[in-house]
Amino acid sequence: MRRIDELHLAHPFAGARMLRDLLRQDGHAIGRRHVATLMRRMGFEALYRKPHTSQRHPAHTVYPYLLRNAEITRPNQVWAADITYIPMQRGFVYLFAVLDWASRRVLAWRLSNTLTTDFCIEAVREAVAQYGSPKIFNTDQGCQFTSLEFTGLLQDHGIQISMDGKGCWRDNVFVERLWKTIKYEEVYLYAYETVSAAQQGLERYLTFYNQTRPHRTLDGQTPDQVYYDHLTTRLTAA
C-alpha cells in the first residue's frame, strides 16, 4: 500500500492496471483486482475525466468551481482542504488539512482511521475559531465535502463554497503539493508504529512546515511569514 501511494503521487493518472504493471516491475506479484481493492481502501482513484456513471445522493449539492482565473493575493481570501492516506508500519490513517491558498499555511488538521465527515468538521471549526472566515472554501467533490453537515457549516459562516471539477486534481493543486511534501519529507522517512506516533510526527513536521521551511514559490519566506505579515500590514493600514 505504501508503494501504491508513492506511485499514485508520481502518476496520479494511473489506474489499477497500470499500477499493477508498475508494481510488477518492482517485483511484486499482484493482480489488478487486488490493486483496485487496496486503492478503494486507501480512498483514492486514478484522476482523469470519465462518464458520470454513479448517482449522487439527492441531498448532496455539488457547487461550481469559483477559482478559475481568480487572482488570489491575500491570506484568508481562499482556503482549500482535502484528505490523504498516511501509511503506518501496520495499517494506515487519513489526514485532513485546511490550507490557506495564498500563504500555503496549514491552518488546522486532523487524523482519523475512518473516512467520515466529523474529523473534517472539527478541523474547519478550529480554523474558523482561530483565524476567522475565508471568502471562499475550496474542496473536491468527495462525499465528506458535499454532505449537508460540511456545507452547512461553511454557509453558517457566510463562506462561499467552491468544488473542483470531477477528476480535476489541478483545481486543488496546492493541497496536492502539500501532500507530496509531507509524504516525502516526513511520512516516508518514518514507519509510524501507532496513531499516536503519527500524530506526534505530523505535529512536529507541520510546525516546521509553517514556521521554518522556506518555500520557493513564496520567495524563500515561510508560510507563517507570508500569512502574518500580510495580516499585520492590513491592520496597520486600517
Beta strands, then each sheet from edge to edge (+ up, - down):
strand 1: 78-87
strand 2: 92-100
strand 3: 106-112
strand 4: 136-139
strand 5: 160-163
sheet 1: 3+ 2- 1+ 4+ 5+
end
